[in-house]
Amino acid sequence: MKNKAHVKKDDTVYIISGKDRGKKGKVLSVDLSKKMALVEGINIATKHIKPRGQQQGGIIHQESPVYIDKLMVICDKCGKPSRTGIKILDNGDKARYCKKCEEIIK
């Protein structure tokens, strides 16, 4: 069985719950096996890096993965977070669409 997700790379998403609730961000990558996504500027973690060779040490801040269940796709047309559905087009292709405004999502 093929794993599927309502969120894809380069989607703009809204965070439903957690410490970053209410924020928006762009999806950088999706890991379907873990059901997690990496979102730009969301779930920032502090990481301490030890210097090794030419690499400089220090404290860096980077994004950590977020569960896909906590994300809603933001529609390009209406600009609101909405649920998505699948439409079968006239030529037989499948496309995602916004359930609020019925517009096809890229």
N, CA, C and O atoms as a DFTB+ gen file, in Angstrom:
424 C
 N C O
     1  1       0.846      -1.187       0.000
     2  2       0.000       0.000       0.000
     3  2       0.886       1.242       0.000
     4  3       1.871       1.309       0.735
     5  1       0.536       2.213      -0.817
     6  2       1.321       3.428      -0.958
     7  2       0.900       4.455       0.097
     8  3      -0.287       4.722       0.280
     9  1       1.892       5.024       0.785
    10  2       1.599       6.076       1.758
    11  2       1.304       7.372       1.026
    12  3       1.980       7.708       0.053
    13  1       0.298       8.101       1.489
    14  2      -0.068       9.363       0.864
    15  2      -0.189      10.436       1.933
    16  3      -0.440      10.146       3.102
    17  1      -0.006      11.676       1.513
    18  2      -0.121      12.794       2.436
    19  2      -0.829      13.950       1.745
    20  3      -0.728      14.107       0.528
    21  1      -1.542      14.756       2.516
    22  2      -2.211      15.920       1.964
    23  2      -1.251      17.089       1.794
    24  3      -1.600      18.096       1.178
    25  1      -0.040      16.958       2.340
    26  2       0.968      18.014       2.278
    27  2       2.092      17.569       1.352
    28  3       2.553      16.430       1.421
    29  1       2.528      18.475       0.489
    30  2       3.627      18.171      -0.425
    31  2       4.693      19.247      -0.321
    32  3       4.457      20.317       0.240
    33  1       5.869      18.956      -0.868
    34  2       6.978      19.906      -0.845
    35  2       6.564      21.198      -1.553
    36  3       5.850      21.162      -2.555
    37  1       7.010      22.326      -1.031
    38  2       6.742      23.683      -1.533
    39  2       5.326      24.184      -1.268
    40  3       4.969      25.258      -1.751
    41  1       4.499      23.442      -0.511
    42  2       3.191      23.943      -0.093
    43  2       3.386      24.969       1.016
    44  3       4.343      24.881       1.785
    45  1       2.487      25.937       1.102
    46  2       2.446      26.841       2.240
    47  2       1.439      26.251       3.216
    48  3       0.302      25.957       2.847
    49  1       1.864      26.079       4.466
    50  2       1.009      25.416       5.440
    51  2       0.788      26.277       6.680
    52  3       1.560      27.189       6.975
    53  1      -0.291      25.960       7.398
    54  2      -0.679      26.611       8.644
    55  2      -0.525      25.576       9.750
    56  3      -0.932      24.427       9.579
    57  1       0.065      25.970      10.897
    58  2       0.278      25.053      12.008
    59  2      -0.965      25.067      12.896
    60  3      -1.359      26.118      13.401
    61  1      -1.580      23.900      13.084
    62  2      -2.827      23.781      13.844
    63  2      -2.589      23.760      15.346
    64  3      -3.321      24.400      16.101
    65  1      -1.549      23.014      15.794
    66  2      -1.344      22.855      17.228
    67  2       0.133      22.806      17.561
    68  3       0.980      22.633      16.684
    69  1       0.431      22.964      18.851
    70  2       1.810      22.932      19.316
    71  2       2.311      24.324      19.654
    72  3       1.546      25.288      19.659
    73  1       3.607      24.418      19.938
    74  2       4.170      25.703      20.371
    75  2       4.164      26.753      19.263
    76  3       4.222      27.948      19.553
    77  1       4.094      26.332      18.001
    78  2       4.084      27.260      16.867
    79  2       2.696      27.427      16.261
    80  3       2.569      27.825      15.103
    81  1       1.648      27.123      17.038
    82  2       0.270      27.212      16.549
    83  2      -0.027      28.602      15.990
    84  3       0.297      29.612      16.615
    85  1      -0.643      28.645      14.816
    86  2      -1.023      29.910      14.201
    87  2      -0.005      30.443      13.216
    88  3      -0.294      31.404      12.504
    89  1       1.172      29.856      13.151
    90  2       2.210      30.330      12.231
    91  2       2.050      29.683      10.866
    92  3       1.398      28.649      10.721
    93  1       2.659      30.314       9.867
    94  2       2.643      29.805       8.502
    95  2       4.076      29.555       8.059
    96  3       5.005      30.208       8.534
    97  1       4.250      28.613       7.153
    98  2       5.581      28.319       6.641
    99  2       5.524      27.485       5.381
   100  3       4.478      26.949       5.016
   101  1       6.675      27.382       4.719
   102  2       6.793      26.618       3.479
   103  2       7.382      25.250       3.791
   104  3       8.344      25.151       4.552
   105  1       6.814      24.190       3.210
   106  2       7.289      22.828       3.444
   107  2       8.584      22.627       2.653
   108  3       8.615      22.814       1.437
   109  1       9.656      22.241       3.366
   110  2      10.952      22.002       2.742
   111  2      11.090      20.558       2.288
   112  3      11.652      20.293       1.225
   113  1      10.577      19.612       3.090
   114  2      10.627      18.198       2.722
   115  2       9.561      17.433       3.492
   116  3       9.088      17.880       4.537
   117  1       9.186      16.258       2.950
   118  2       8.183      15.411       3.580
   119  2       8.748      13.994       3.669
   120  3       9.276      13.465       2.691
   121  1       8.631      13.381       4.862
   122  2       9.049      12.002       5.080
   123  2       7.798      11.169       5.359
   124  3       7.278      11.170       6.475
   125  1       7.320      10.455       4.329
   126  2       6.066       9.714       4.464
   127  2       6.177       8.516       5.390
   128  3       5.187       8.128       6.009
   129  1       7.365       7.917       5.500
   130  2       7.505       6.744       6.365
   131  2       7.328       7.115       7.839
   132  3       6.823       6.310       8.622
   133  1       7.739       8.322       8.221
   134  2       7.584       8.791       9.603
   135  2       6.378       9.714       9.771
   136  3       6.051      10.116      10.888
   137  1       5.714      10.051       8.656
   138  2       4.579      10.986       8.644
   139  2       4.967      12.336       9.230
   140  3       4.243      12.903      10.049
   141  1       6.130      12.847       8.796
   142  2       6.624      14.125       9.293
   143  2       7.042      15.016       8.136
   144  3       7.360      14.538       7.047
   145  1       7.038      16.321       8.390
   146  2       7.440      17.297       7.385
   147  2       8.354      18.328       8.030
   148  3       8.221      18.640       9.214
   149  1       9.276      18.850       7.244
   150  2      10.175      19.905       7.691
   151  2       9.628      21.212       7.142
   152  3       9.530      21.376       5.926
   153  1       9.270      22.149       8.023
   154  2       8.652      23.406       7.617
   155  2       9.593      24.555       7.967
   156  3      10.146      24.610       9.065
   157  1       9.763      25.468       7.014
   158  2      10.683      26.591       7.156
   159  2      10.258      27.506       8.308
   160  3       9.139      28.019       8.315
   161  1      11.155      27.708       9.284
   162  2      10.908      28.615      10.391
   163  2      10.012      28.069      11.491
   164  3       9.622      28.819      12.386
   165  1       9.677      26.793      11.449
   166  2       8.761      26.192      12.429
   167  2       9.500      25.120      13.225
   168  3      10.343      24.409      12.677
   169  1       9.187      25.001      14.518
   170  2       9.768      23.995      15.408
   171  2      11.291      24.122      15.453
   172  3      12.011      23.153      15.211
   173  1      11.767      25.316      15.761
   174  2      13.199      25.597      15.804
   175  2      13.820      24.948      17.042
   176  3      13.332      25.119      18.160
   177  1      14.902      24.201      16.824
   178  2      15.625      23.541      17.907
   179  2      17.030      24.123      17.986
   180  3      17.608      24.509      16.970
   181  1      17.578      24.184      19.199
   182  2      18.938      24.658      19.413
   183  2      19.861      23.451      19.426
   184  3      19.616      22.473      20.132
   185  1      20.923      23.533      18.637
   186  2      21.859      22.419      18.526
   187  2      23.272      22.925      18.806
   188  3      23.696      23.953      18.276
   189  1      23.995      22.181      19.653
   190  2      25.364      22.538      19.997
   191  2      26.303      21.713      19.132
   192  3      26.231      20.484      19.127
   193  1      27.186      22.388      18.399
   194  2      28.108      21.725      17.484
   195  2      29.523      21.791      18.045
   196  3      30.002      22.860      18.425
   197  1      30.186      20.639      18.093
   198  2      31.564      20.575      18.556
   199  2      32.495      20.834      17.369
   200  3      32.275      20.289      16.287
   201  1      33.527      21.654      17.554
   202  2      34.435      21.914      16.428
   203  2      35.213      20.653      16.044
   204  3      35.736      19.956      16.913
   205  1      35.286      20.367      14.763
   206  2      36.022      19.207      14.245
   207  2      36.783      19.651      13.005
   208  3      36.184      20.031      11.999
   209  1      38.093      19.601      13.083
   210  2      38.925      19.983      11.939
   211  2      38.704      21.434      11.560
   212  3      38.890      22.335      12.378
   213  1      38.307      21.654      10.317
   214  2      38.067      23.016       9.817
   215  2      36.699      23.557      10.235
   216  3      36.465      24.765      10.192
   217  1      35.798      22.660      10.637
   218  2      34.448      23.075      11.015
   219  2      34.471      23.841      12.331
   220  3      35.078      23.398      13.305
   221  1      33.809      24.989      12.352
   222  2      33.753      25.818      13.551
   223  2      32.619      25.333      14.455
   224  3      31.549      24.971      13.966
   225  1      32.844      25.324      15.750
   226  2      31.832      24.910      16.708
   227  2      30.940      26.071      17.098
   228  3      31.188      27.211      16.705
   229  1      29.905      25.786      17.868
   230  2      29.012      26.841      18.338
   231  2      27.598      26.337      18.490
   232  3      27.336      25.135      18.445
   233  1      26.693      27.276      18.670
   234  2      25.279      26.969      18.841
   235  2      24.553      27.390      17.577
   236  3      24.666      28.536      17.142
   237  1      23.804      26.464      16.984
   238  2      23.024      26.795      15.798
   239  2      21.549      26.508      16.068
   240  3      21.205      25.702      16.933
   241  1      20.697      27.177      15.318
   242  2      19.252      26.988      15.418
   243  2      18.779      26.424      14.083
   244  3      19.042      27.004      13.030
   245  1      18.074      25.280      14.133
   246  2      17.588      24.666      12.899
   247  2      16.193      24.099      13.089
   248  3      15.756      23.846      14.212
   249  1      15.492      23.901      11.958
   250  2      14.138      23.362      12.002
   251  2      14.162      21.878      12.336
   252  3      15.065      21.150      11.925
   253  1      13.163      21.443      13.084
   254  2      12.968      20.029      13.378
   255  2      11.673      19.592      12.701
   256  3      10.796      20.421      12.460
   257  1      11.539      18.299      12.389
   258  2      10.321      17.835      11.721
   259  2       9.069      17.996      12.588
   260  3       9.138      17.977      13.817
   261  1       7.928      18.156      11.917
   262  2       6.618      18.303      12.552
   263  2       5.711      17.212      11.977
   264  3       5.818      16.884      10.795
   265  1       4.825      16.649      12.793
   266  2       3.884      15.664      12.292
   267  2       2.957      16.290      11.253
   268  3       2.497      17.420      11.420
   269  1       2.689      15.556      10.191
   270  2       1.843      16.043       9.102
   271  2       0.425      16.331       9.596
   272  3      -0.262      17.191       9.044
   273  1      -0.017      15.610      10.642
   274  2      -1.362      15.805      11.188
   275  2      -1.572      17.228      11.720
   276  3      -2.709      17.691      11.814
   277  1      -0.492      17.915      12.066
   278  2      -0.594      19.255      12.642
   279  2      -0.588      20.353      11.587
   280  3      -0.576      21.535      11.932
   281  1      -0.596      19.986      10.307
   282  2      -0.484      20.964       9.226
   283  2      -1.751      21.021       8.387
   284  3      -2.391      19.999       8.139
   285  1      -2.110      22.237       7.949
   286  2      -3.199      22.435       6.994
   287  2      -2.659      23.234       5.821
   288  3      -1.932      24.209       6.007
   289  1      -3.013      22.822       4.623
   290  2      -2.564      23.519       3.418
   291  2      -3.309      24.842       3.295
   292  3      -4.518      24.902       3.519
   293  1      -2.579      25.910       2.934
   294  2      -3.194      27.215       2.700
   295  2      -3.479      27.335       1.209
   296  3      -2.582      27.175       0.382
   297  1      -4.724      27.616       0.875
   298  2      -5.156      27.743      -0.518
   299  2      -4.547      29.001      -1.133
   300  3      -4.474      30.045      -0.485
   301  1      -4.110      28.891      -2.395
   302  2      -3.515      30.039      -3.086
   303  2      -4.566      31.099      -3.414
   304  3      -4.276      32.295      -3.366
   305  1      -5.773      30.672      -3.744
   306  2      -6.802      31.619      -4.167
   307  2      -7.448      32.348      -2.993
   308  3      -7.455      33.579      -2.950
   309  1      -7.998      31.580      -2.031
   310  2      -8.715      32.223      -0.923
   311  2      -7.786      32.621       0.225
   312  3      -8.168      33.432       1.068
   313  1      -6.570      32.062       0.270
   314  2      -5.591      32.446       1.282
   315  2      -5.893      31.952       2.676
   316  3      -5.319      32.447       3.646
   317  1      -6.792      30.974       2.797
   318  2      -7.176      30.449       4.105
   319  2      -6.721      29.001       4.238
   320  3      -6.647      28.283       3.241
   321  1      -6.414      28.561       5.468
   322  2      -6.116      27.145       5.662
   323  2      -7.387      26.335       5.430
   324  3      -8.455      26.678       5.939
   325  1      -7.264      25.266       4.665
   326  2      -8.449      24.477       4.373
   327  2      -8.099      23.017       4.178
   328  3      -6.941      22.662       3.959
   329  1      -9.110      22.183       4.261
   330  2      -8.930      20.773       3.983
   331  2      -8.825      20.606       2.473
   332  3      -9.302      21.440       1.704
   333  1      -8.188      19.510       2.065
   334  2      -8.035      19.272       0.642
   335  2      -8.744      17.989       0.255
   336  3      -8.945      17.095       1.078
   337  1      -9.117      17.916      -1.007
   338  2      -9.741      16.724      -1.555
   339  2      -9.095      16.402      -2.892
   340  3      -8.229      17.137      -3.367
   341  1      -9.520      15.299      -3.495
   342  2      -8.998      14.881      -4.788
   343  2     -10.121      14.963      -5.816
   344  3     -11.208      14.426      -5.606
   345  1      -9.845      15.646      -6.939
   346  2     -10.781      15.725      -8.058
   347  2     -10.186      14.989      -9.238
   348  3      -8.974      15.027      -9.450
   349  1     -11.021      14.325     -10.002
   350  2     -10.570      13.718     -11.248
   351  2     -10.962      14.673     -12.373
   352  3     -12.143      14.958     -12.569
   353  1      -9.969      15.163     -13.107
   354  2     -10.187      16.141     -14.164
   355  2     -10.743      15.448     -15.417
   356  3     -10.809      14.221     -15.487
   357  1     -11.137      16.261     -16.399
   358  2     -11.716      15.742     -17.639
   359  2     -10.760      14.818     -18.392
   360  3     -11.190      13.854     -19.025
   361  1      -9.454      15.117     -18.319
   362  2      -8.474      14.301     -19.045
   363  2      -8.062      13.049     -18.259
   364  3      -7.213      12.288     -18.722
   365  1      -8.651      12.828     -17.082
   366  2      -8.371      11.625     -16.297
   367  2      -7.317      11.808     -15.224
   368  3      -7.092      10.894     -14.431
   369  1      -6.659      12.970     -15.172
   370  2      -5.649      13.230     -14.144
   371  2      -6.316      13.549     -12.816
   372  3      -7.461      13.999     -12.767
   373  1      -5.572      13.305     -11.733
   374  2      -6.054      13.641     -10.396
   375  2      -5.401      14.939      -9.952
   376  3      -4.245      15.205     -10.280
   377  1      -6.150      15.752      -9.199
   378  2      -5.619      17.018      -8.702
   379  2      -6.200      17.296      -7.322
   380  3      -7.336      16.925      -7.028
   381  1      -5.402      17.958      -6.473
   382  2      -5.895      18.365      -5.154
   383  2      -6.708      19.647      -5.313
   384  3      -6.411      20.479      -6.171
   385  1      -7.733      19.799      -4.482
   386  2      -8.517      21.033      -4.521
   387  2      -8.877      21.487      -3.118
   388  3      -8.946      20.683      -2.189
   389  1      -9.104      22.776      -2.977
   390  2      -9.499      23.400      -1.711
   391  2     -10.983      23.133      -1.492
   392  3     -11.792      23.388      -2.384
   393  1     -11.352      22.622      -0.317
   394  2     -12.755      22.317      -0.051
   395  2     -13.567      23.563       0.318
   396  3     -14.792      23.485       0.415
   397  1     -12.902      24.720       0.528
   398  2     -13.630      25.947       0.841
   399  2     -14.061      26.673      -0.431
   400  3     -15.213      27.085      -0.561
   401  1     -13.109      26.827      -1.377
   402  2     -13.422      27.611      -2.567
   403  2     -13.473      26.765      -3.845
   404  3     -13.698      27.304      -4.929
   405  1     -13.265      25.436      -3.728
   406  2     -13.335      24.504      -4.851
   407  2     -12.263      24.758      -5.926
   408  3     -12.383      24.254      -7.042
   409  1     -11.234      25.522      -5.603
   410  2     -10.158      25.829      -6.560
   411  2      -9.082      24.759      -6.501
   412  3      -8.779      24.245      -5.424
   413  1      -8.499      24.415      -7.650
   414  2      -7.444      23.407      -7.709
   415  2      -6.152      23.978      -7.137
   416  3      -5.755      25.092      -7.481
   417  1      -5.490      23.206      -6.252
   418  2      -4.234      23.608      -5.631
   419  2      -3.104      23.109      -6.501
   420  3      -3.126      21.966      -6.958
   421  1      -2.123      23.946      -6.735
   422  2      -0.989      23.602      -7.614
   423  2      -0.398      22.257      -7.402
   424  3       0.552      21.884      -8.090
